[in-house]
Amino acid sequence: MDQNVTLNKHVGLKIRNLRKERNLSQEDFADKCGLHRTYIGAVERGERNITLKTLETIAEALDVMVGELINEYKK
């Protein structure tokens, strides 16, 4: 990952990549998470500062540990 990528962008890209690996549209993934499609889009673009609870919800929907969404991040 680019060293200039913010934590929000890093997490968003990880979420997007994992969602696409599972062949889920943003809409289907948002439904699975109980969140709005536009919110998921903003998270994936790194535009939202999500809570730990939301990060946990997203990780559960992707069937990964929360740490997998933030690993390899370096400021």
C-alpha positions in Angstrom: 0.0 0.0 0.0 1.1 3.6 -0.7 2.7 5.2 2.4 0.5 8.3 1.9 -2.8 6.3 2.2 -4.8 7.3 5.3 -6.1 4.6 7.6 -9.6 5.3 6.4 -8.6 4.7 2.8 -6.6 1.6 3.7 -9.5 0.0 5.5 -11.9 1.1 2.7 -9.7 -0.6 0.1 -9.4 -3.8 2.2 -13.2 -3.9 2.6 -13.8 -3.3 -1.2 -11.3 -6.0 -2.2 -12.8 -8.5 0.2 -16.3 -7.7 -0.8 -15.4 -8.1 -4.5 -13.6 -11.4 -3.8 -17.0 -12.6 -2.4 -18.8 -11.4 -5.5 -21.1 -9.1 -3.5 -22.4 -5.8 -4.9 -22.3 -2.8 -2.6 -26.1 -3.1 -2.3 -26.0 -6.7 -1.3 -23.1 -6.2 1.1 -24.9 -3.2 2.7 -28.0 -5.3 3.2 -25.9 -8.0 4.8 -24.3 -5.5 7.1 -27.6 -3.7 7.9 -26.1 -0.4 6.5 -27.0 1.9 3.6 -25.4 1.3 0.2 -24.2 4.9 0.0 -22.6 4.6 3.4 -20.7 1.5 2.3 -19.5 3.3 -0.8 -18.2 6.2 1.3 -16.4 3.8 3.7 -14.8 2.1 0.7 -13.6 5.4 -0.6 -12.1 6.3 2.8 -14.6 9.2 3.2 -16.1 8.0 6.5 -14.5 7.7 9.9 -16.3 4.5 11.0 -16.8 3.4 14.6 -15.2 0.2 16.0 -18.7 -1.3 16.2 -19.3 -0.7 12.5 -15.9 -2.1 11.7 -16.9 -5.2 13.7 -20.2 -5.5 11.8 -18.4 -5.2 8.4 -15.8 -7.8 9.5 -18.5 -10.2 10.5 -20.3 -9.8 7.2 -17.0 -10.5 5.4 -16.3 -13.4 7.7 -12.9 -12.0 8.7 -11.3 -10.8 11.9 -11.3 -7.1 12.5 -7.5 -7.1 12.5 -7.5 -8.3 8.9 -9.1 -5.0 7.8 -6.4 -2.9 9.4 -3.3 -5.1 9.1 -0.3 -3.9 7.0 -1.2 -0.3 7.6 1.8 2.0 8.1 1.5 5.7 8.6 
